[in-house]
Amino acid sequence: MVEYGLIVACLALAVLVGFGNATNALTYLWGNNNSRLIQALDADQ
């Protein structure tokens, strides 16, 4: 039972770290005027 608890704790930590990294990437993607997304959208016009 303790082993399952440790596995769940490790998985939860990995999910939280991954979610934090994804949030940072999305913040950069949408918030930075020099982001590749903005450049790609401006290139189409």
Backbone as XML, in Angstrom:
<?xml version="1.0"?>
<chain id="A" units="angstrom">
  <residue number="1" name="MET">
    <atom name="N" x="0.827" y="-1.192" z="0.000"/>
    <atom name="CA" x="0.000" y="0.000" z="0.000"/>
    <atom name="C" x="0.873" y="1.257" z="0.000"/>
  </residue>
  <residue number="2" name="VAL">
    <atom name="N" x="1.949" y="1.231" z="0.772"/>
    <atom name="CA" x="2.851" y="2.384" z="0.824"/>
    <atom name="C" x="3.494" y="2.618" z="-0.533"/>
  </residue>
  <residue number="3" name="GLU">
    <atom name="N" x="3.824" y="1.524" z="-1.231"/>
    <atom name="CA" x="4.457" y="1.649" z="-2.540"/>
    <atom name="C" x="3.532" y="2.349" z="-3.526"/>
  </residue>
  <residue number="4" name="TYR">
    <atom name="N" x="2.257" y="2.003" z="-3.486"/>
    <atom name="CA" x="1.297" y="2.648" z="-4.372"/>
    <atom name="C" x="1.172" y="4.138" z="-4.059"/>
  </residue>
  <residue number="5" name="GLY">
    <atom name="N" x="1.232" y="4.456" z="-2.800"/>
    <atom name="CA" x="1.191" y="5.866" z="-2.402"/>
    <atom name="C" x="2.376" y="6.637" z="-2.943"/>
  </residue>
  <residue number="6" name="LEU">
    <atom name="N" x="3.551" y="6.024" z="-2.895"/>
    <atom name="CA" x="4.744" y="6.686" z="-3.442"/>
    <atom name="C" x="4.646" y="6.840" z="-4.954"/>
  </residue>
  <residue number="7" name="ILE">
    <atom name="N" x="4.124" y="5.830" z="-5.619"/>
    <atom name="CA" x="3.965" y="5.922" z="-7.067"/>
    <atom name="C" x="2.988" y="7.043" z="-7.427"/>
  </residue>
  <residue number="8" name="VAL">
    <atom name="N" x="1.886" y="7.115" z="-6.723"/>
    <atom name="CA" x="0.902" y="8.168" z="-6.975"/>
    <atom name="C" x="1.508" y="9.541" z="-6.692"/>
  </residue>
  <residue number="9" name="ALA">
    <atom name="N" x="2.284" y="9.667" z="-5.635"/>
    <atom name="CA" x="2.918" y="10.943" z="-5.305"/>
    <atom name="C" x="3.900" y="11.356" z="-6.394"/>
  </residue>
  <residue number="10" name="CYS">
    <atom name="N" x="4.690" y="10.411" z="-6.895"/>
    <atom name="CA" x="5.651" y="10.725" z="-7.964"/>
    <atom name="C" x="4.938" y="11.126" z="-9.246"/>
  </residue>
  <residue number="11" name="LEU">
    <atom name="N" x="3.866" y="10.426" z="-9.576"/>
    <atom name="CA" x="3.103" y="10.775" z="-10.773"/>
    <atom name="C" x="2.461" y="12.150" z="-10.641"/>
  </residue>
  <residue number="12" name="ALA">
    <atom name="N" x="1.933" y="12.445" z="-9.472"/>
    <atom name="CA" x="1.320" y="13.752" z="-9.247"/>
    <atom name="C" x="2.359" y="14.861" z="-9.375"/>
  </residue>
  <residue number="13" name="LEU">
    <atom name="N" x="3.541" y="14.636" z="-8.845"/>
    <atom name="CA" x="4.607" y="15.621" z="-8.960"/>
    <atom name="C" x="5.005" y="15.830" z="-10.414"/>
  </residue>
  <residue number="14" name="ALA">
    <atom name="N" x="5.110" y="14.745" z="-11.171"/>
    <atom name="CA" x="5.462" y="14.853" z="-12.587"/>
    <atom name="C" x="4.393" y="15.620" z="-13.362"/>
  </residue>
  <residue number="15" name="VAL">
    <atom name="N" x="3.134" y="15.385" z="-13.054"/>
    <atom name="CA" x="2.045" y="16.101" z="-13.728"/>
    <atom name="C" x="2.095" y="17.581" z="-13.393"/>
  </residue>
  <residue number="16" name="LEU">
    <atom name="N" x="2.336" y="17.913" z="-12.140"/>
    <atom name="CA" x="2.402" y="19.323" z="-11.746"/>
    <atom name="C" x="3.568" y="20.042" z="-12.408"/>
  </residue>
  <residue number="17" name="VAL">
    <atom name="N" x="4.717" y="19.400" z="-12.472"/>
    <atom name="CA" x="5.886" y="20.007" z="-13.126"/>
    <atom name="C" x="5.608" y="20.183" z="-14.612"/>
  </residue>
  <residue number="18" name="GLY">
    <atom name="N" x="5.031" y="19.181" z="-15.233"/>
    <atom name="CA" x="4.702" y="19.274" z="-16.649"/>
    <atom name="C" x="3.684" y="20.362" z="-16.929"/>
  </residue>
  <residue number="19" name="PHE">
    <atom name="N" x="2.696" y="20.494" z="-16.061"/>
    <atom name="CA" x="1.685" y="21.539" z="-16.226"/>
    <atom name="C" x="2.322" y="22.919" z="-16.080"/>
  </residue>
  <residue number="20" name="GLY">
    <atom name="N" x="3.255" y="23.059" z="-15.137"/>
    <atom name="CA" x="3.953" y="24.339" z="-14.966"/>
    <atom name="C" x="4.771" y="24.699" z="-16.191"/>
  </residue>
  <residue number="21" name="ASN">
    <atom name="N" x="5.452" y="23.727" z="-16.764"/>
    <atom name="CA" x="6.240" y="23.981" z="-17.968"/>
    <atom name="C" x="5.339" y="24.344" z="-19.138"/>
  </residue>
  <residue number="22" name="ALA">
    <atom name="N" x="4.211" y="23.669" z="-19.267"/>
    <atom name="CA" x="3.273" y="23.978" z="-20.348"/>
    <atom name="C" x="2.704" y="25.383" z="-20.178"/>
  </residue>
  <residue number="23" name="THR">
    <atom name="N" x="2.419" y="25.764" z="-18.956"/>
    <atom name="CA" x="1.898" y="27.108" z="-18.696"/>
    <atom name="C" x="2.916" y="28.164" z="-19.083"/>
  </residue>
  <residue number="24" name="ASN">
    <atom name="N" x="4.181" y="27.933" z="-18.737"/>
    <atom name="CA" x="5.218" y="28.883" z="-19.106"/>
    <atom name="C" x="5.363" y="28.987" z="-20.616"/>
  </residue>
  <residue number="25" name="ALA">
    <atom name="N" x="5.289" y="27.877" z="-21.308"/>
    <atom name="CA" x="5.414" y="27.887" z="-22.764"/>
    <atom name="C" x="4.247" y="28.631" z="-23.401"/>
  </residue>
  <residue number="26" name="LEU">
    <atom name="N" x="3.038" y="28.411" z="-22.899"/>
    <atom name="CA" x="1.878" y="29.109" z="-23.456"/>
    <atom name="C" x="1.927" y="30.603" z="-23.153"/>
  </residue>
  <residue number="27" name="THR">
    <atom name="N" x="2.418" y="30.963" z="-21.995"/>
    <atom name="CA" x="2.562" y="32.371" z="-21.657"/>
    <atom name="C" x="3.527" y="33.046" z="-22.617"/>
  </residue>
  <residue number="28" name="TYR">
    <atom name="N" x="4.635" y="32.393" z="-22.917"/>
    <atom name="CA" x="5.586" y="32.946" z="-23.876"/>
    <atom name="C" x="4.965" y="33.021" z="-25.259"/>
  </residue>
  <residue number="29" name="LEU">
    <atom name="N" x="4.265" y="31.961" z="-25.659"/>
    <atom name="CA" x="3.700" y="31.896" z="-27.003"/>
    <atom name="C" x="2.707" y="33.020" z="-27.239"/>
  </residue>
  <residue number="30" name="TRP">
    <atom name="N" x="1.833" y="33.285" z="-26.287"/>
    <atom name="CA" x="0.799" y="34.284" z="-26.469"/>
    <atom name="C" x="1.209" y="35.670" z="-25.993"/>
  </residue>
  <residue number="31" name="GLY">
    <atom name="N" x="2.182" y="35.756" z="-25.101"/>
    <atom name="CA" x="2.505" y="37.040" z="-24.499"/>
    <atom name="C" x="3.671" y="37.775" z="-25.113"/>
  </residue>
  <residue number="32" name="ASN">
    <atom name="N" x="4.545" y="37.087" z="-25.798"/>
    <atom name="CA" x="5.749" y="37.719" z="-26.311"/>
    <atom name="C" x="5.495" y="38.214" z="-27.732"/>
  </residue>
  <residue number="33" name="ASN">
    <atom name="N" x="5.758" y="39.489" z="-27.967"/>
    <atom name="CA" x="5.535" y="40.059" z="-29.289"/>
    <atom name="C" x="6.476" y="39.486" z="-30.335"/>
  </residue>
  <residue number="34" name="ASN">
    <atom name="N" x="7.570" y="38.909" z="-29.907"/>
    <atom name="CA" x="8.535" y="38.339" z="-30.841"/>
    <atom name="C" x="8.372" y="36.830" z="-30.983"/>
  </residue>
  <residue number="35" name="SER">
    <atom name="N" x="7.267" y="36.299" z="-30.491"/>
    <atom name="CA" x="7.087" y="34.858" z="-30.547"/>
    <atom name="C" x="6.912" y="34.396" z="-31.988"/>
  </residue>
  <residue number="36" name="ARG">
    <atom name="N" x="7.192" y="33.156" z="-32.213"/>
    <atom name="CA" x="7.085" y="32.596" z="-33.563"/>
    <atom name="C" x="5.649" y="32.614" z="-34.058"/>
  </residue>
  <residue number="37" name="LEU">
    <atom name="N" x="4.694" y="32.474" z="-33.160"/>
    <atom name="CA" x="3.289" y="32.497" z="-33.554"/>
    <atom name="C" x="2.932" y="33.859" z="-34.133"/>
  </residue>
  <residue number="38" name="ILE">
    <atom name="N" x="3.326" y="34.911" z="-33.455"/>
    <atom name="CA" x="3.033" y="36.270" z="-33.928"/>
    <atom name="C" x="3.730" y="36.514" z="-35.266"/>
  </residue>
  <residue number="39" name="GLN">
    <atom name="N" x="4.984" y="36.076" z="-35.382"/>
    <atom name="CA" x="5.711" y="36.258" z="-36.637"/>
    <atom name="C" x="5.043" y="35.503" z="-37.775"/>
  </residue>
  <residue number="40" name="ALA">
    <atom name="N" x="4.566" y="34.298" z="-37.505"/>
    <atom name="CA" x="3.914" y="33.509" z="-38.538"/>
    <atom name="C" x="2.601" y="34.140" z="-38.975"/>
  </residue>
  <residue number="41" name="LEU">
    <atom name="N" x="1.841" y="34.667" z="-38.019"/>
    <atom name="CA" x="0.589" y="35.312" z="-38.367"/>
    <atom name="C" x="0.823" y="36.604" z="-39.138"/>
  </residue>
  <residue number="42" name="ASP">
    <atom name="N" x="1.850" y="37.358" z="-38.787"/>
    <atom name="CA" x="2.165" y="38.591" z="-39.492"/>
    <atom name="C" x="2.692" y="38.314" z="-40.896"/>
  </residue>
  <residue number="43" name="ALA">
    <atom name="N" x="3.359" y="37.197" z="-41.097"/>
    <atom name="CA" x="3.912" y="36.862" z="-42.400"/>
    <atom name="C" x="2.821" y="36.542" z="-43.398"/>
  </residue>
  <residue number="44" name="ASP">
    <atom name="N" x="1.669" y="36.073" z="-42.924"/>
    <atom name="CA" x="0.574" y="35.736" z="-43.826"/>
    <atom name="C" x="-0.139" y="36.961" z="-44.357"/>
  </residue>
  <residue number="45" name="GLN">
    <atom name="N" x="0.014" y="38.079" z="-43.717"/>
    <atom name="CA" x="-0.741" y="39.268" z="-44.114"/>
    <atom name="C" x="-0.073" y="40.049" z="-45.199"/>
  </residue>
</chain>
